[in-house]
Amino acid sequence: MTCRISTASGEDETILRLEGRRDATGVNDLEEAVQAAPGTVLLDLSGLQSADDEGLRVLRYLSANGAKLVGASPYIRQLLDEEPS
């Protein structure tokens, strides 16, 4: 299973929930979903099971550019906090 993205929008924010495994095959879909989302973007990572290097790169990039990462498991948080190779 790759990563599924579901969306919930409110007045001032959009929550994008990621479920499954984030890899290079879905990077463009995630970037497009974030760009199209109105208001503050919250990336809910509570359903994210794993991410490859490209998946982690895009999550770091989106975070550095205003998206808020929430709900990450300790495993995903550790991967995100590691220095990219």
DASUL-V533137 format. One record per residue. N is the residue number from 1. SS is DSSP state (h for helix, s for strand, l for the rest). OMEGA is omega in whole degrees, 0 to 359 (none if undefined). Layout:
BEGIN
{{N & SS & OMEGA} {N & SS & OMEGA}}
END
This chain:
BEGIN
{{1 & l & 173} {2 & l & 185} {3 & l & 175} {4 & s & 179} {5 & s & 173} {6 & s & 188} {7 & s & 171} {8 & s & 182} {9 & s & 173} {10 & l & 180} {11 & l & 188} {12 & l & 183} {13 & s & 175} {14 & s & 177} {15 & s & 174} {16 & s & 181} {17 & s & 179} {18 & s & 179} {19 & s & 178} {20 & s & 183} {21 & s & 180} {22 & s & 177} {23 & l & 186} {24 & h & 185} {25 & h & 182} {26 & h & 184} {27 & h & 181} {28 & h & 179} {29 & h & 180} {30 & h & 179} {31 & h & 179} {32 & h & 179} {33 & h & 179} {34 & h & 180} {35 & h & 182} {36 & h & 185} {37 & l & 177} {38 & l & 176} {39 & l & 178} {40 & s & 180} {41 & s & 173} {42 & s & 175} {43 & s & 180} {44 & s & 184} {45 & s & 184} {46 & s & 178} {47 & s & 181} {48 & s & 183} {49 & s & 180} {50 & s & 178} {51 & s & 176} {52 & l & 184} {53 & h & 180} {54 & h & 176} {55 & h & 178} {56 & h & 180} {57 & h & 182} {58 & h & 177} {59 & h & 177} {60 & h & 180} {61 & h & 181} {62 & h & 178} {63 & h & 180} {64 & h & 182} {65 & l & 169} {66 & l & 178} {67 & l & 179} {68 & s & 179} {69 & s & 181} {70 & s & 172} {71 & l & 182} {72 & l & 175} {73 & l & 177} {74 & h & 179} {75 & h & 180} {76 & h & 178} {77 & h & 179} {78 & h & 178} {79 & h & 180} {80 & h & 183} {81 & h & 179} {82 & l & 176} {83 & l & 178} {84 & l & 180} {85 & l & none}}
END
